[in-house]
Amino acid sequence: MLTASQIDRWLQEDIGHHDVTNDVAGETTGRLVAKESGVAAGIDAAGAVFEHLSIAVDRKVDDGDAIDDGETVLTTSGSARETLRAERIAVNLAGHAAGIATKTNTAVERAAEVDDVRIAGTRKTTPGLRGIEKRAVVAGGGDSHRLDLSQMVMIKENHIAEMGLESAVETFRERASFATKIEVEAESTDQAQRAAEAGADIILLDNMTPAETRETVDALAEADADVLAEASGGITLDDVAEYAATGVDIISMGSLTHSAPSLDFSFRTG
């Protein structure tokens, strides 16, 4: 949930101690225009920045809508001074979020050509922008994955090194609510099978090749393991279809948030 204090921090960061640029009198109108096609996201957040400064906003598209080059996604009216103060933050938010949504949508479409698999984000997000970035993944047709550490137990290689795999699953099963799923990171077929036998709900197949991933998924199926299989680790748009063909249930991609190029937007007044 975007808060007033968060918007205040963004504005203070951009304005600094004295705005020497935007002391412009009068009223104006503005429009946020896409300069390339993609998937809209961050429109609510961009609008909220203007509204925080008492600028009226008319959102022309919703997050998740396909947008074309030259399409107006948002219009504004109000104080010229406050409009100019808000514009750069709004453009940055919309461009960053739409870039994530567009990349996610591409991954979803490429995977769907092969199999029915869920594309998910990760916690590799920008501090302070996780909510916007996660919503952008969803706008692109992806799954947000866990939003924070409270939503799911993920037993990673460091936990296993410190506690042992079986002990870690047992310990966290005792600590966690009955409603909290437990996911275990596995780096080999044997480790994945051990995690399933220990009672994991989800097995994350980490940094495996597509061939290794398929082998592990087949081994879990042969053992009749009641688990979800998730592929992760350096998966890109170039090989997401290969991983979709392995039979996994989920493909998580950190690059959706940490490496998505911004979609180009322009803001024009008058």
C-alpha positions in Angstrom: 0.0 0.0 0.0 1.5 3.3 -1.1 1.5 5.8 1.8 1.7 9.5 2.1 5.0 9.3 4.0 6.5 7.3 1.1 5.5 9.9 -1.4 6.8 12.6 0.9 10.2 10.9 1.0 10.3 10.7 -2.8 9.4 14.3 -3.2 11.9 15.4 -0.6 14.6 13.4 -2.3 13.9 15.1 -5.6 13.1 18.6 -4.5 15.9 18.9 -1.9 16.1 22.0 0.4 15.1 24.5 -2.3 13.4 24.1 -5.6 15.0 26.6 -8.0 13.3 25.2 -11.1 9.6 24.9 -10.7 8.4 28.1 -9.2 5.8 28.6 -12.0 2.5 30.4 -11.5 -0.9 29.4 -12.8 -2.7 26.3 -13.7 -1.9 23.7 -16.4 -2.9 20.4 -17.8 -0.6 17.4 -18.4 -0.5 14.0 -20.0 1.6 10.9 -19.4 2.3 9.3 -22.8 3.8 5.9 -23.7 6.7 6.2 -26.2 6.8 2.5 -26.9 4.3 -0.4 -26.6 4.1 -2.7 -23.6 2.1 -3.5 -20.5 0.9 -0.7 -18.2 1.9 -0.8 -14.5 2.6 1.8 -11.8 -0.3 4.0 -13.2 -2.0 4.1 -9.8 1.3 5.0 -8.1 2.1 7.7 -10.7 -1.3 9.2 -10.2 -1.0 9.1 -6.4 2.1 11.4 -6.6 0.1 14.0 -8.5 -2.9 13.6 -6.2 -0.7 14.0 -3.1 0.1 17.5 -4.4 -3.6 18.2 -5.0 -3.4 17.7 -8.8 -6.5 16.1 -10.3 -5.8 12.9 -12.2 -7.7 10.9 -14.8 -6.3 7.5 -15.3 -6.9 6.3 -18.9 -5.6 2.7 -18.5 -5.4 0.1 -15.7 -2.4 -1.8 -14.6 -2.1 -4.9 -16.8 -3.6 -3.2 -19.9 -1.7 -3.4 -23.2 -0.6 0.0 -24.3 0.7 1.4 -27.6 3.4 3.8 -28.6 1.9 7.3 -28.4 -1.0 6.3 -26.1 -1.9 8.6 -23.3 -2.2 6.7 -20.0 -2.9 9.5 -17.6 -3.9 13.1 -17.7 -3.7 15.8 -15.0 -5.0 19.3 -14.2 -4.0 21.7 -11.5 -1.2 23.9 -10.2 1.7 24.2 -12.7 4.2 24.4 -9.9 3.0 21.2 -8.2 2.5 19.4 -11.6 6.1 20.0 -12.5 7.3 18.9 -9.1 5.4 15.6 -9.4 6.2 14.7 -13.0 9.6 13.2 -12.8 8.7 10.9 -9.9 5.5 9.8 -11.7 7.3 9.2 -15.0 10.0 7.2 -13.2 7.5 5.0 -11.4 5.4 4.3 -14.4 8.3 3.5 -16.6 10.0 1.2 -14.1 6.8 -0.7 -13.2 5.7 -1.0 -16.9 9.1 -2.3 -17.8 8.7 -5.0 -15.2 5.2 -5.8 -16.3 6.2 -5.9 -20.0 9.1 -8.3 -19.3 7.0 -10.5 -17.1 4.3 -10.7 -19.8 6.9 -11.8 -22.4 8.1 -14.5 -20.0 4.5 -15.6 -19.4 3.8 -15.8 -23.1 6.9 -17.7 -24.0 6.3 -20.3 -21.2 2.7 -20.7 -22.2 3.6 -21.7 -25.7 5.2 -24.8 -24.1 3.2 -25.7 -20.9 1.0 -24.4 -18.2 3.5 -23.0 -15.7 3.4 -20.1 -13.3 6.0 -17.4 -13.7 6.9 -15.7 -10.4 9.0 -12.9 -9.1 11.5 -13.1 -6.3 12.7 -10.9 -3.4 15.4 -9.4 -5.6 13.6 -6.1 -5.5 14.6 -2.5 -5.0 14.4 -1.5 -1.3 11.4 0.8 -0.8 9.9 -0.2 -4.1 9.0 -3.9 -3.5 5.2 -3.2 -3.4 5.3 -1.4 -6.7 7.6 -4.0 -8.3 5.6 -7.0 -7.1 2.3 -5.5 -8.3 4.0 -4.9 -11.7 4.9 -8.6 -11.9 1.2 -9.4 -11.3 0.1 -6.8 -13.8 2.3 -8.6 -16.4 0.5 -11.9 -15.7 3.0 -13.3 -13.2 2.9 -14.4 -9.6 4.2 -12.2 -6.8 5.8 -15.1 -4.9 6.3 -14.4 -1.2 6.1 -10.7 -0.5 8.3 -10.9 2.6 9.9 -13.3 5.1 6.6 -13.7 7.0 4.7 -15.3 4.2 6.6 -18.6 3.7 9.5 -20.5 5.1 12.2 -20.9 2.5 15.1 -23.1 3.6 18.1 -22.1 1.6 21.6 -23.4 1.3 22.8 -21.4 4.3 20.1 -22.9 6.5 21.0 -26.3 5.3 24.7 -25.7 6.0 24.0 -24.5 9.5 21.2 -26.9 10.5 21.1 -29.8 8.1 18.2 -30.3 5.7 16.0 -32.7 7.7 16.6 -30.8 10.9 15.8 -27.5 9.3 12.5 -28.7 7.9 11.5 -30.2 11.3 12.5 -27.1 13.2 10.6 -24.7 11.0 7.6 -27.0 10.8 7.3 -26.8 14.6 7.7 -23.0 14.6 5.5 -22.1 11.7 1.7 -21.8 11.5 -0.2 -24.7 10.0 -1.1 -22.3 7.2 2.6 -21.5 6.3 4.1 -23.5 3.5 7.7 -24.7 3.6 10.0 -24.5 0.6 13.4 -26.1 0.4 16.2 -25.1 -2.0 17.7 -28.1 -3.6 20.9 -28.3 -5.8 20.6 -31.9 -6.8 18.0 -34.6 -7.5 19.1 -36.4 -4.3 18.7 -33.3 -2.2 15.2 -32.7 -3.8 14.1 -36.2 -2.9 15.4 -35.8 0.7 13.5 -32.5 1.0 10.3 -34.1 -0.2 10.7 -37.0 2.2 11.3 -34.5 5.0 7.9 -32.9 4.4 8.6 -29.9 2.2 5.6 -28.4 0.4 7.7 -26.9 -2.4 11.1 -27.8 -3.8 13.1 -25.1 -5.4 15.4 -26.6 -8.0 18.3 -24.1 -7.9 20.7 -23.4 -10.7 19.9 -26.7 -12.5 20.1 -27.0 -16.3 16.8 -27.8 -18.1 18.0 -31.4 -18.4 18.8 -31.7 -14.7 15.5 -30.0 -13.8 13.5 -32.5 -15.9 15.4 -35.4 -14.4 14.5 -34.2 -10.9 10.9 -33.5 -11.7 10.6 -37.0 -13.1 12.3 -38.5 -10.0 9.9 -36.7 -7.7 6.9 -37.9 -9.8 8.2 -41.5 -9.7 8.4 -41.2 -5.9 4.8 -40.0 -5.8 6.0 -36.9 -3.9 3.2 -34.5 -3.1 5.2 -31.3 -3.7 5.3 -28.4 -6.1 8.5 -28.0 -8.1 9.9 -24.6 -8.7 12.8 -23.8 -11.1 15.0 -20.8 -10.3 18.5 -19.4 -10.7 19.6 -17.3 -13.6 16.6 -18.1 -15.9 16.1 -15.6 -18.7 13.7 -14.9 -21.5 15.9 -16.8 -23.8 15.6 -20.1 -21.9 12.3 -19.8 -20.0 10.5 -21.9 -22.6 13.1 -24.7 -22.0 12.4 -24.7 -18.3 8.7 -24.6 -18.9 9.1 -27.9 -20.9 10.6 -29.7 -17.9 7.3 -30.2 -16.1 8.0 -27.7 -13.2 5.0 -26.0 -11.6 6.7 -22.6 -11.1 9.5 -20.7 -12.7 10.8 -17.8 -10.6 13.0 -15.1 -12.2 14.8 -12.5 -10.3 15.6 -10.7 -13.6 11.9 -9.6 -13.8 12.6 -7.0 -11.2 16.3 -6.5 -11.0 17.0 -6.3 -14.7 13.9 -5.2 -16.5 14.5 -2.1 -18.7 12.1 0.8 -18.1 9.4 1.4 -20.6 9.8 4.8 -22.1 7.2 7.5 -21.1 7.0 11.2 -21.6 5.1 13.8 -19.7 3.8 16.9 -21.5 2.1 20.0 -20.1 -0.2 22.6 -21.7 
